[in-house]
């Protein structure tokens, strides 16, 4: 039967994971990744917004006739 770990053991394990095993990005990598994510989000927001606008105008034209 496995040993039950307490909260302290769990937190100790978390600390080891974060400080020893995680490979943190450099500042330059973080900036590049952030720019990519931001660009991706802006692109899709504009793309979906444009389609929403076009469908709204088309629906408005159909309903008003």
Backbone as CSV, one residue per row, in Angstrom:
resi,resn,N_x,N_y,N_z,CA_x,CA_y,CA_z,C_x,C_y,C_z
1,UNK,0.847,-1.173,0.000,0.000,0.000,0.000,0.901,1.249,0.000
2,UNK,0.636,2.242,-0.915,1.493,3.426,-0.976,1.335,4.311,0.254
3,UNK,2.425,4.967,0.616,2.426,5.868,1.767,1.614,7.123,1.434
4,UNK,0.773,7.532,2.351,0.014,8.764,2.145,0.921,9.947,2.446
5,UNK,0.929,10.899,1.509,1.753,12.098,1.710,0.919,13.195,2.341
6,UNK,1.527,13.931,3.196,0.864,15.073,3.806,1.040,16.311,2.943
7,UNK,0.413,17.379,3.377,0.481,18.635,2.636,1.907,19.152,2.547
8,UNK,2.679,18.993,3.612,4.072,19.458,3.622,4.897,18.710,2.592
9,UNK,4.724,17.398,2.514,5.448,16.614,1.514,5.048,17.036,0.109
10,UNK,3.766,17.297,-0.068,3.285,17.745,-1.374,3.942,19.061,-1.772
11,UNK,3.962,20.024,-0.850,4.555,21.332,-1.149,6.053,21.211,-1.405
12,UNK,6.723,20.332,-0.690,8.145,20.097,-0.919,8.356,19.577,-2.345
13,UNK,7.486,18.673,-2.762,7.566,18.137,-4.127,7.311,19.198,-5.177
14,UNK,6.357,20.091,-4.902,6.075,21.189,-5.827,7.301,22.085,-5.969
15,UNK,7.939,22.388,-4.857,9.129,23.243,-4.881,10.235,22.606,-5.720
16,UNK,10.453,21.308,-5.539,11.474,20.600,-6.315,11.130,20.658,-7.801
17,UNK,9.857,20.429,-8.147,9.429,20.476,-9.550,9.733,21.840,-10.154
18,UNK,9.314,22.901,-9.465,9.435,24.247,-10.020,10.881,24.732,-10.103
19,UNK,11.712,24.340,-9.145,13.070,24.864,-9.124,14.080,23.977,-9.836
20,UNK,13.844,22.682,-9.879,14.853,21.769,-10.419,14.481,21.173,-11.778
21,UNK,13.204,20.889,-12.007,12.816,20.119,-13.188,12.203,20.949,-14.302
22,UNK,11.622,22.089,-13.984,10.993,22.930,-14.999,12.070,23.724,-15.718
23,UNK,11.991,23.742,-17.032,12.913,24.564,-17.822,12.181,25.870,-18.140
24,UNK,12.572,26.918,-17.447,11.912,28.208,-17.615,12.451,28.903,-18.853
25,UNK,11.584,29.615,-19.602,12.057,30.334,-20.786,12.891,31.551,-20.383
26,UNK,13.791,31.918,-21.284,14.570,33.141,-21.060,13.666,34.341,-21.304
27,UNK,14.148,35.510,-20.969,13.361,36.723,-21.189,13.038,36.933,-22.660
28,UNK,14.015,36.665,-23.529,13.816,36.836,-24.969,12.790,35.823,-25.495
29,UNK,12.883,34.572,-25.034,11.919,33.557,-25.445,10.512,33.927,-24.978
30,UNK,10.416,34.395,-23.745,9.127,34.782,-23.187,8.501,35.911,-24.001
31,UNK,9.313,36.893,-24.388,8.827,37.997,-25.205,8.352,37.491,-26.562
32,UNK,9.137,36.619,-27.199,8.759,36.072,-28.502,7.469,35.261,-28.413
33,UNK,7.361,34.411,-27.409,6.149,33.603,-27.236,4.938,34.499,-26.978
34,UNK,5.122,35.534,-26.177,4.025,36.451,-25.874,3.553,37.178,-27.129
35,UNK,4.484,37.595,-27.969,4.136,38.274,-29.219,3.364,37.329,-30.138
36,UNK,3.810,36.087,-30.222,3.123,35.103,-31.062,1.697,34.883,-30.564
37,UNK,1.531,34.689,-29.276,0.198,34.445,-28.711,-0.691,35.666,-28.903
38,UNK,-0.168,36.842,-28.626,-0.948,38.075,-28.771,-1.376,38.262,-30.225
39,UNK,-0.461,38.039,-31.164,-0.771,38.168,-32.591,-1.846,37.173,-33.004
40,UNK,-1.720,35.943,-32.538,-2.691,34.901,-32.847,-4.080,35.293,-32.347
41,UNK,-4.165,35.784,-31.124,-5.444,36.173,-30.543,-6.047,37.348,-31.304
42,UNK,-5.239,38.349,-31.616,-5.730,39.515,-32.359,-6.221,39.098,-33.738
43,UNK,-5.446,38.258,-34.435,-5.847,37.789,-35.770,-7.211,37.117,-35.717
44,UNK,-7.391,36.155,-34.804,-8.653,35.424,-34.744,-9.795,36.312,-34.267
45,UNK,-9.537,37.265,-33.401,-10.582,38.188,-32.965,-11.069,39.026,-34.146
46,UNK,-10.137,39.519,-34.958,-10.520,40.296,-36.137,-11.234,39.425,-37.166
47,UNK,-10.751,38.214,-37.365,-11.350,37.296,-38.331,-12.789,36.950,-37.945
48,UNK,-12.984,36.556,-36.703,-14.334,36.215,-36.240,-15.222,37.448,-36.200
49,UNK,-14.654,38.577,-35.797,-15.423,39.827,-35.785,-15.880,40.225,-37.170
50,UNK,-15.029,40.042,-38.181,-15.399,40.382,-39.557,-16.541,39.490,-40.039
51,UNK,-16.442,38.187,-39.786,-17.521,37.274,-40.184,-18.811,37.598,-39.441
52,UNK,-18.717,37.941,-38.178,-19.896,38.302,-37.393,-20.558,39.540,-37.984
53,UNK,-19.745,40.514,-38.343,-20.271,41.744,-38.944,-20.968,41.444,-40.273
54,UNK,-20.325,40.630,-41.119,-20.922,40.295,-42.412,-22.234,39.531,-42.258
55,UNK,-22.265,38.551,-41.365,-23.503,37.799,-41.141,-24.598,38.688,-40.554
56,UNK,-24.226,39.601,-39.667,-25.212,40.510,-39.077,-25.812,41.404,-40.157
57,UNK,-24.975,41.922,-41.055,-25.472,42.777,-42.145,-26.346,41.978,-43.100
58,UNK,-25.948,40.749,-43.399,-26.747,39.897,-44.291,-28.090,39.571,-43.655
59,UNK,-28.092,39.248,-42.381,-29.330,38.938,-41.675,-30.216,40.170,-41.605
60,UNK,-29.619,41.324,-41.391,-30.356,42.573,-41.335,-31.020,42.853,-42.706
61,UNK,-30.307,42.586,-43.779,-30.846,42.796,-45.117,-32.014,41.842,-45.387
62,UNK,-31.894,40.597,-44.944,-32.951,39.607,-45.165,-34.195,39.950,-44.338
63,UNK,-33.989,40.328,-43.085,-35.114,40.590,-42.179,-35.831,41.889,-42.550
64,UNK,-35.120,42.882,-43.042,-35.732,44.178,-43.330,-36.552,44.164,-44.622
65,UNK,-36.421,43.147,-45.437,-37.204,43.093,-46.693,-38.519,42.440,-46.524
